[in-house]
Amino acid sequence: MVKMNLSFLFIFSLIFSLSNAAVQDFCVGDLGGPESTAGYLCKKATVVTVDDFVFSGLGVTGNTSNLIKAAVTPAFAAQFPGLNGLGISMARLDLAPDGVVPIHIHPGASEVLIVIQGSIFAGFISSSANKVYVKSLNKGDIMIFPQGLLHFQINAGKGPELAFVSFSSPVPGLQIVDFALFANDLPSEIIEKVTFLDDAQVKKLKGVLGGTN
């Protein structure tokens, strides 16, 4: 009898706590606090304003005067705190002529890209069979890049290209393979062993990308 009563009390307490749990509409990120894998802590609702839910940065052309002739303007939780905790984010991608986003991954999110202007050659590589999925995308075309898979985008036209990208996380993360391998202080002899490149090739790539030997 005592055992039954204890079980009943446990179930009743659980139901009561769930029925009285606070339903939180949003969790605008407190950018002044620490960031974790789960995002930012929530700002107090009393200081949240409509501006926390509006971001205007994607209307500005990115600066493509760089090595890869590409610019990504993020609207992630760090730039757009209203996204915090909602599992979504966006970015603007500008590609100058001959521009490229080298092979990279987003460890924390899948990606959906829509071409707004020009044409983009894009693709990804599966992890199971290293099968390549590539396509020339034109204005209005959409392509999906599954989470964690190697993928790339190349300007396939003669003028500037524009695309908008959405992610399934407010913090998708980014790791570009070339920079991860060569823009660091990993000894050249180790990179040579794991990439099958010779010493001259590794040192040249480190020099271009800012790594140290």
C-alpha positions as CSV (number, residue, x, y, z in Angstrom):
1,M,0.0,0.0,0.0
2,V,2.8,2.4,0.9
3,K,4.6,1.5,-2.3
4,M,1.5,2.2,-4.4
5,N,1.0,5.6,-2.6
6,L,4.6,6.5,-3.3
7,S,4.2,5.7,-7.0
8,F,1.0,7.7,-7.1
9,L,2.7,10.7,-5.5
10,F,5.6,10.5,-7.9
11,I,3.4,10.4,-11.0
12,F,1.1,13.2,-9.6
13,S,4.1,15.4,-8.8
14,L,5.5,14.8,-12.3
15,I,2.2,15.7,-14.0
16,F,1.8,18.7,-11.8
17,S,5.3,20.0,-12.5
18,L,4.9,19.5,-16.3
19,S,1.5,21.2,-16.3
20,N,2.9,24.2,-14.5
21,A,6.1,24.4,-16.5
22,A,6.7,27.9,-18.0
23,V,6.3,28.1,-21.7
24,Q,9.0,30.3,-23.1
25,D,8.2,32.1,-26.4
26,F,11.8,32.9,-27.2
27,C,15.3,33.2,-25.7
28,V,16.9,36.4,-27.1
29,G,20.7,35.9,-26.6
30,D,22.5,37.9,-23.9
31,L,25.6,38.7,-25.9
32,G,27.3,40.1,-22.9
33,G,27.3,36.7,-21.2
34,P,29.2,33.5,-22.0
35,E,28.4,31.4,-25.1
36,S,28.1,27.6,-24.9
37,T,27.3,24.8,-27.3
38,A,23.6,25.5,-26.5
39,G,23.9,29.2,-27.3
40,Y,23.7,32.2,-25.1
41,L,21.8,32.8,-21.9
42,C,18.5,34.6,-22.3
43,K,18.1,38.3,-21.9
44,K,15.6,39.4,-19.4
45,A,12.2,39.7,-21.1
46,T,11.9,43.3,-19.7
47,V,14.8,44.5,-21.8
48,V,13.9,42.6,-25.0
49,T,12.8,44.9,-27.8
50,V,11.5,44.4,-31.4
51,D,15.0,45.3,-32.6
52,D,16.2,42.0,-31.2
53,F,14.1,40.2,-33.8
54,V,15.2,42.4,-36.8
55,F,18.6,42.2,-38.7
56,S,19.4,44.5,-41.6
57,G,23.0,43.4,-42.4
58,L,22.2,41.1,-45.3
59,G,21.3,44.0,-47.6
60,V,24.9,45.1,-47.8
61,T,27.3,43.7,-50.3
62,G,30.2,41.8,-48.7
63,N,33.8,42.7,-49.3
64,T,35.2,40.1,-51.8
65,S,38.7,41.7,-52.0
66,N,40.4,38.7,-50.5
67,L,42.2,35.5,-51.4
68,I,39.1,33.5,-52.3
69,K,37.2,36.5,-53.8
70,A,34.2,35.6,-51.6
71,A,32.4,37.1,-48.6
72,V,30.0,35.6,-46.2
73,T,27.9,38.0,-44.1
74,P,26.5,36.0,-41.2
75,A,23.2,36.5,-39.3
76,F,24.0,34.0,-36.6
77,A,23.2,34.3,-32.9
78,A,26.2,36.5,-32.3
79,Q,25.0,39.0,-34.8
80,F,21.2,38.4,-34.5
81,P,20.4,37.5,-30.9
82,G,16.7,36.9,-31.6
83,L,17.8,33.7,-33.3
84,N,19.2,32.3,-30.1
85,G,17.7,28.9,-29.2
86,L,15.4,28.8,-32.3
87,G,17.5,26.4,-34.4
88,I,17.8,28.6,-37.4
89,S,20.1,31.3,-38.9
90,M,21.0,32.9,-42.3
91,A,23.9,34.4,-44.2
92,R,24.6,36.3,-47.4
93,L,27.1,34.9,-49.9
94,D,28.8,37.2,-52.3
95,L,31.1,35.8,-55.0
96,A,33.2,38.0,-57.2
97,P,34.3,36.7,-60.7
98,D,36.5,33.6,-60.1
99,G,35.3,33.6,-56.5
100,V,35.1,30.4,-54.5
101,V,34.1,29.1,-51.1
102,P,36.7,26.3,-50.7
103,I,35.7,22.8,-49.5
104,H,34.4,23.2,-46.0
105,I,32.0,21.8,-43.5
106,H,29.4,23.1,-41.0
107,P,29.7,20.7,-38.0
108,G,26.6,22.1,-36.4
109,A,24.0,22.5,-39.2
110,S,22.6,21.6,-42.5
111,E,22.6,24.3,-45.2
112,V,20.1,25.5,-47.8
113,L,21.3,27.9,-50.5
114,I,19.2,29.9,-52.9
115,V,20.8,31.7,-55.8
116,I,19.6,35.3,-56.2
117,Q,21.9,36.6,-58.9
118,G,24.1,34.8,-61.5
119,S,25.1,31.2,-61.5
120,I,26.9,29.1,-58.9
121,F,28.6,25.7,-59.4
122,A,28.1,23.8,-56.1
123,G,28.4,20.4,-54.7
124,F,29.0,18.1,-51.7
125,I,30.6,14.8,-51.0
126,S,28.9,12.0,-49.1
127,S,30.8,10.5,-46.1
128,S,29.7,6.8,-46.8
129,A,31.0,6.3,-50.4
130,N,32.7,9.6,-51.2
131,K,30.1,10.1,-53.9
132,V,30.1,13.6,-55.3
133,Y,26.8,15.5,-55.9
134,V,27.4,18.6,-58.1
135,K,25.1,21.0,-60.0
136,S,25.3,24.3,-61.8
137,L,22.7,26.5,-60.1
138,N,21.0,29.5,-61.6
139,K,18.8,32.3,-60.3
140,G,16.0,30.8,-58.1
141,D,17.6,27.4,-57.7
142,I,18.0,25.9,-54.3
143,M,20.4,23.3,-53.1
144,I,20.8,21.5,-49.8
145,F,24.1,20.6,-48.1
146,P,23.6,18.0,-45.3
147,Q,25.2,18.7,-41.9
148,G,28.8,17.9,-41.6
149,L,29.5,17.0,-45.2
150,L,32.3,18.5,-47.3
151,H,30.9,21.0,-49.8
152,F,31.9,24.1,-51.9
153,Q,30.5,26.9,-54.1
154,I,32.2,28.4,-57.1
155,N,31.2,31.5,-59.2
156,A,30.3,29.9,-62.5
157,G,29.6,33.2,-64.3
158,K,31.5,36.2,-65.4
159,G,30.0,38.8,-63.1
160,P,29.3,39.0,-59.3
161,E,27.0,36.3,-57.9
162,L,24.7,36.5,-54.9
163,A,23.1,33.8,-52.8
164,F,21.3,33.6,-49.5
165,V,21.9,30.7,-47.1
166,S,19.9,29.3,-44.2
167,F,21.2,27.0,-41.6
168,S,19.4,24.6,-39.2
169,S,21.3,26.1,-36.2
170,P,21.9,29.6,-34.9
171,V,25.6,28.6,-34.5
172,P,26.4,26.3,-37.6
173,G,30.2,26.5,-37.2
174,L,32.6,26.5,-40.1
175,Q,35.8,24.7,-40.9
176,I,37.5,25.3,-44.3
177,V,39.7,22.3,-45.1
178,D,42.6,24.2,-46.8
179,F,42.9,26.6,-43.9
180,A,42.5,23.9,-41.3
181,L,45.4,22.0,-42.9
182,F,47.8,24.7,-43.9
183,A,47.0,27.9,-42.0
184,N,48.3,26.6,-38.7
185,D,51.5,25.6,-36.9
186,L,51.2,21.9,-37.5
187,P,54.7,20.7,-38.6
188,S,55.1,20.4,-42.4
189,E,56.4,16.8,-42.1
190,I,53.2,15.7,-40.4
191,I,51.0,17.4,-43.1
192,E,53.2,15.7,-45.8
193,K,52.5,12.3,-44.2
194,V,48.7,12.7,-43.9
195,T,48.1,14.5,-47.2
196,F,50.7,12.7,-49.5
197,L,52.0,16.1,-50.6
198,D,55.7,16.8,-50.8
199,D,57.7,19.3,-48.8
200,A,57.7,22.0,-51.4
201,Q,53.9,21.8,-51.9
202,V,53.2,22.0,-48.2
203,K,55.5,25.0,-47.7
204,K,54.0,26.8,-50.6
205,L,50.4,26.3,-49.3
206,K,51.4,27.3,-45.8
207,G,53.0,30.5,-47.3
208,V,49.9,31.3,-49.2
209,L,47.5,30.7,-46.4
210,G,49.5,32.1,-43.5
211,G,50.7,28.9,-41.8
212,T,54.1,28.4,-40.2
213,N,56.5,25.6,-40.9
